[in-house]
Amino acid sequence: MKIEIDFGSGGDKSFPYRWFLYFLPIAFLAVALFLWWGPILQTLSPFALAFVFAYLLNPIIDFLSGENRTRFRMHRGFALGILFLSILIVITIVLGILVPKIAQESVDFAQKMRNEILPMLQERLKNKKDEWLPYTIPYADAAFWADLYEKNKEMLTFENFSKVLTYGFRGAGMVAEGAGGVWGWMSRTLGGVFSAGVYFSLVAVIMFYMLLDFSSFKKSCYGLVPEDYRPRFKRFMGEIDRSVGGFIRGQATVCAIVGTLVGISMALLGVPFAILIGLGTALFGFIPYLGPVMGLTPAVVLTILESMDPSNQGSSLAIDLLLVVGVFVLIQMAEGFLISPKVMAESVDVSPLVVMGSLMLGGAIAGVTGMVLAIPVYCVLRVLIREYRKELSSAAATS
């Protein structure tokens, strides 16, 4: 069943009455948000997240179903089934390859730390004994301990010994409480994983029904706009869709390419957990300039730890670090001069200075969330300003 809302023609055409009908729902929503912000946000968050995913995936469904074609068309439900099945197959294959690889790499790295790196550090510390031993000799002298006892024998009483035992039992109780806290943390973690699974399953179901009837949903949104302003609103929303949607889809493609290049490069250089470094670079790449930093930092740390391996004593740490940093610099240059311009040629054209300013302002206002939303918000504001300038030009031309 399709539900479309239209506040267009019909009814009383008087100006105050019409605007009263338009702004009454807005006022009601504003009051409801002010009074019940927490429960409303918790309830609507899966719908908001599902809408974001539906908005990003709708062009794929339109293409598969032949929304703009006269031949080779299929039902949107069938196209959705193909898309969901493809996503499930890709996730299964990726997890089947990545999870065993990461698990084996973690086991190998832990064994290397325990059997090779830590013993080497202990050996290096033993070599320092000639330097540190003179400072410890006075504390090994029997006369030192006898003198210490004579000075403090008043404190070595039964009452003080009982106090020490009491504090010891209290400490044991604190340790037991800590163990219980660890068990509670594990229980909360498992509960959180289960809740996250239920939450994202709900998001997937909501997204399915949104994508199934996305065109009617857009028509209903247009129906909420007064009929006189509807053509302008459609044009305005179309520009926002091209600007924001193009940026998000283009940035996702760029992040995937850069993350893949980083993962392959780190694997060729022998850096541990190269796959995780590539995934982290791709995920944080949605915030411009942050992805390379979040990928380079663990890569440098792991390279330093790997250099402590006795089997790698023939290699130079400086050369290894130079190679790792150089690869990140080359990939960043390729992203800035080749990948991003090529992928995002048909999307928004944002100046690097504007990107930096938007990120700083978004981070100051809302932290990481503000940095993620900074560029899309800038795209919306740019369309608004452009529309406002068109309105001023039209008014000046008619006057």
C-alpha positions in Angstrom: 0.0 0.0 0.0 1.4 3.4 -1.0 0.6 6.5 1.0 1.2 9.9 -0.6 0.6 13.1 1.2 -0.3 16.3 -0.8 -0.9 19.7 0.8 -1.5 21.2 -2.6 -4.7 22.6 -4.0 -8.1 22.2 -2.3 -9.7 23.6 0.8 -9.6 27.1 2.1 -7.2 29.2 0.0 -7.0 32.1 2.5 -3.4 33.0 3.2 -3.4 32.9 7.1 -5.3 29.6 7.1 -3.0 27.9 4.6 0.2 28.9 6.4 -1.4 27.9 9.7 -1.8 24.4 8.3 1.7 24.3 7.1 3.4 25.5 10.2 1.2 23.7 12.8 2.9 20.3 12.2 6.3 21.9 12.3 5.5 23.6 15.6 4.2 20.4 17.0 7.4 18.5 16.0 9.6 21.2 17.5 7.8 21.0 20.8 7.9 17.2 20.8 11.6 17.2 20.1 12.2 19.7 22.9 10.2 17.7 25.5 11.1 14.1 24.5 14.4 14.5 22.7 16.1 11.4 24.2 13.3 8.8 23.6 12.6 10.2 20.2 16.2 10.0 19.2 16.6 6.5 20.5 13.4 5.4 18.6 14.2 7.1 15.3 17.9 6.4 15.1 17.5 3.1 13.2 15.1 4.9 10.8 17.6 7.7 10.2 20.5 5.2 9.7 18.3 3.1 7.3 17.4 6.3 5.4 21.1 7.1 4.9 21.8 3.7 3.6 18.7 3.7 1.4 19.7 7.1 0.0 23.2 5.8 -0.9 21.9 2.5 -2.4 18.9 3.9 -4.3 20.8 4.7 -7.5 21.9 1.1 -7.7 18.3 -0.1 -7.3 17.2 2.4 -9.9 19.8 1.0 -12.3 19.0 -2.6 -11.6 15.3 -2.1 -11.9 15.5 0.1 -15.0 13.8 3.0 -13.4 14.8 5.3 -16.4 14.7 2.6 -19.1 11.9 1.4 -21.3 13.4 -2.1 -21.9 15.0 -4.7 -19.6 13.2 -3.6 -16.5 12.5 -5.6 -13.4 10.5 -5.2 -10.2 12.2 -3.3 -7.4 11.7 -6.1 -5.0 13.6 -8.5 -7.3 16.4 -5.9 -7.7 16.5 -5.5 -3.9 16.9 -9.3 -3.6 19.8 -9.3 -6.0 21.5 -6.4 -4.1 21.0 -7.9 -0.7 22.2 -11.3 -1.9 25.3 -9.8 -3.5 26.1 -7.9 -0.3 25.7 -11.1 1.8 27.9 -13.0 -0.6 30.6 -10.3 -0.5 30.5 -10.1 3.3 30.7 -13.8 3.6 33.7 -14.1 1.3 35.5 -11.2 2.8 35.0 -12.5 6.4 36.0 -16.0 5.3 39.3 -14.6 4.0 40.0 -11.8 6.4 39.1 -13.3 9.8 41.3 -16.4 9.5 44.1 -14.3 8.1 43.9 -11.7 10.9 43.6 -14.4 13.6 46.6 -16.3 12.3 48.6 -13.0 12.1 47.6 -12.2 15.7 48.8 -15.6 16.9 52.1 -15.3 15.0 52.8 -11.8 16.3 52.0 -12.8 19.9 54.3 -15.8 19.6 57.0 -13.6 18.1 56.6 -11.1 21.0 56.8 -13.9 23.6 59.6 -16.1 22.1 61.8 -13.5 20.3 61.2 -9.9 21.0 60.7 -10.0 24.8 63.7 -12.3 25.4 65.9 -10.0 23.3 64.7 -7.0 25.5 65.6 -9.1 28.6 69.0 -9.8 27.2 69.6 -6.1 26.5 68.5 -5.3 30.1 71.0 -7.9 31.4 73.8 -6.1 29.6 73.0 -3.1 31.8 73.7 -4.9 35.0 77.3 -3.7 35.2 76.0 -0.1 35.0 73.2 -0.6 37.6 74.7 -3.1 40.0 76.8 -0.6 42.0 73.6 1.2 43.0 72.1 -2.0 44.4 75.1 -3.4 46.4 74.3 -1.4 49.7 70.8 -2.9 49.8 72.3 -6.5 49.6 74.6 -5.9 52.7 73.6 -7.8 55.9 74.8 -4.9 58.1 72.4 -2.6 56.2 69.4 -4.8 57.1 70.5 -5.2 60.7 70.8 -1.4 61.1 67.4 -0.9 59.4 65.8 -3.4 61.9 67.3 -1.6 64.9 65.9 1.8 63.7 62.4 0.4 63.0 61.9 -2.4 65.5 59.3 -0.4 67.4 57.1 -0.7 64.3 57.4 -4.4 64.1 54.7 -5.2 66.6 51.8 -7.7 66.6 49.2 -4.9 66.3 51.0 -3.5 63.2 51.3 -7.1 61.8 47.5 -7.5 62.3 46.9 -4.2 60.4 49.0 -5.4 57.6 47.0 -8.7 57.4 43.8 -6.7 57.5 44.9 -4.5 54.6 46.0 -7.6 52.8 42.6 -9.2 53.1 41.0 -6.0 51.9 43.3 -6.0 48.9 42.3 -9.6 48.1 38.7 -8.5 48.3 39.4 -5.7 45.9 41.1 -8.2 43.5 38.0 -10.4 43.8 35.8 -7.5 43.0 38.0 -6.7 40.1 37.6 -10.2 38.8 33.9 -9.9 39.1 34.1 -6.6 37.3 36.0 -8.3 34.5 33.2 -10.9 34.3 30.6 -8.2 34.3 32.5 -6.4 31.5 32.5 -9.6 29.4 28.8 -10.0 30.0 28.1 -6.4 29.0 30.3 -6.8 25.9 28.5 -10.0 24.8 25.2 -8.2 25.5 26.3 -5.2 23.5 27.3 -7.4 20.5 23.9 -9.1 20.6 22.1 -5.7 20.8 24.2 -4.4 17.9 23.2 -7.4 15.9 19.5 -6.9 16.6 19.9 -3.1 15.9 21.5 -3.6 12.5 19.1 -6.3 11.6 16.3 -3.8 12.3 18.1 -1.2 10.2 18.4 -3.7 7.3 14.6 -4.5 7.4 13.7 -0.8 7.5 16.1 0.0 4.7 14.5 -2.8 2.6 11.1 -1.3 2.8 12.4 2.2 2.2 14.2 1.1 -1.0 11.1 -0.9 -2.1 9.1 2.3 -2.4 11.6 5.1 -2.4 9.9 7.0 -5.3 6.6 7.2 -3.4 8.5 8.3 -0.4 10.0 11.2 -2.3 6.6 12.1 -3.8 5.2 12.2 -0.3 8.0 14.6 0.9 7.3 16.8 -2.1 3.6 16.8 -1.2 4.4 18.4 2.1 5.6 21.5 0.3 3.1 24.2 -0.9 2.2 23.7 -4.5 3.5 27.2 -5.6 7.0 26.4 -4.2 7.1 22.7 -5.3 9.0 23.1 -8.6 11.7 25.3 -6.9 11.9 22.8 -4.0 12.4 19.9 -6.4 15.1 21.7 -8.2 16.7 22.7 -4.9 16.6 19.1 -3.6 18.0 17.8 -6.9 21.0 20.0 -6.6 21.6 18.9 -3.0 21.2 15.3 -4.1 23.8 15.7 -6.8 26.2 17.6 -4.5 26.0 15.7 -1.2 25.2 12.3 -2.7 28.0 12.7 -5.3 30.4 13.6 -2.6 29.5 10.7 -0.3 29.5 8.1 -3.0 32.7 9.5 -4.5 34.4 9.7 -1.1 33.4 6.1 -0.4 35.0 5.0 -3.6 38.2 6.9 -2.9 38.4 5.4 0.6 38.0 1.9 -0.8 40.8 2.4 -3.3 43.2 4.1 -0.9 42.5 1.5 1.8 43.2 -1.3 -0.7 46.5 0.3 -1.8 47.6 0.8 1.8 46.8 -2.8 2.7 48.7 -4.2 -0.3 51.7 -1.9 0.2 52.0 -2.7 3.9 51.7 -6.4 3.2 54.5 -6.2 0.6 56.7 -4.3 3.1 56.1 -7.0 5.7 54.3 -4.8 8.2 52.2 -6.9 10.6 48.4 -6.5 10.4 48.5 -4.9 7.0 44.9 -5.8 6.3 43.7 -4.0 9.5 45.8 -1.0 8.7 44.2 -0.8 5.2 40.7 -1.2 6.7 41.4 1.5 9.3 42.8 3.9 6.6 39.6 3.3 4.5 37.2 3.8 7.4 38.8 7.0 8.7 39.3 8.2 5.2 35.7 9.6 5.2 37.3 12.4 7.2 39.7 14.1 4.8 43.3 14.1 6.0 42.6 11.8 8.9 42.7 8.5 7.1 46.5 8.6 6.3 47.3 9.7 9.9 45.2 6.9 11.5 46.9 4.4 9.1 50.5 5.7 9.4 50.6 5.7 13.2 50.0 1.9 13.8 52.2 1.1 10.8 55.2 3.0 12.3 54.7 1.4 15.7 54.4 -2.1 14.3 57.5 -1.5 12.1 59.5 -0.5 15.2 58.4 -3.7 17.0 59.1 -5.8 14.0 62.6 -4.4 13.8 63.3 -5.9 17.3 62.9 -9.4 15.9 66.3 -11.1 16.0 65.7 -12.5 12.5 65.5 -9.0 11.1 68.7 -7.7 12.6 70.2 -7.4 9.1 67.6 -4.7 8.1 67.9 -1.1 9.1 65.0 0.5 11.2 65.6 3.9 9.5 65.2 2.4 6.0 62.1 0.4 7.0 60.5 3.5 8.5 61.5 5.6 5.5 59.8 3.0 3.2 56.6 3.0 5.3 56.3 6.8 5.5 57.3 7.1 1.8 54.5 4.7 0.7 51.9 6.7 2.7 53.2 9.9 1.1 53.0 8.5 -2.4 49.5 7.1 -1.8 48.4 10.4 -0.4 49.8 12.2 -3.4 48.1 9.7 -5.8 44.8 10.3 -4.0 45.1 14.1 -4.2 46.3 14.4 -7.8 44.9 11.3 -9.5 42.3 9.2 -7.6 40.1 11.9 -6.2 40.0 14.2 -9.3 39.2 11.2 -11.5 36.5 9.6 -9.2 34.9 12.8 -8.1 35.0 14.7 -11.4 31.3 14.6 -11.7 30.6 15.4 -8.1 31.3 18.5 -6.0 34.4 20.6 -6.5 35.6 21.7 -3.0 38.7 23.7 -2.5 41.3 22.2 0.0 41.2 25.4 1.9 37.4 25.1 2.3 37.8 21.5 3.4 40.3 22.4 6.1 38.2 25.2 7.4 35.1 23.1 7.4 36.8 20.3 9.2 38.2 22.6 11.9 34.8 24.3 12.4 33.0 21.0 12.5 35.5 19.5 14.9 35.2 22.5 17.2 31.4 22.3 17.2 30.7 18.5 17.4 34.0 16.7 17.6 34.5 13.7 15.3 30.8 13.7 14.3 31.1 17.3 13.2 34.2 16.5 11.1 32.3 13.7 9.4 29.3 16.0 8.6 31.4 19.1 7.8 31.7 18.7 4.0 28.1 17.5 3.4 26.8 20.5 5.5 29.0 22.8 3.5 27.6 21.3 0.2 24.0 22.1 1.5 24.9 25.6 2.5 26.5 26.2 -0.8 23.4 25.2 -2.7 21.3 27.4 -0.3 23.5 30.4 -1.0 23.5 29.7 -4.8 19.6 29.5 -4.7 19.5 32.7 -2.7 21.7 34.5 -5.2 19.5 33.3 -8.0 16.5 34.7 -6.2 18.2 38.1 -5.8 19.1 38.1 -9.4 15.5 37.3 -10.5 14.2 40.0 -8.2 16.6 42.6 -9.6 15.7 41.7 -13.1 12.0 42.0 -12.6 12.3 45.3 -10.7 
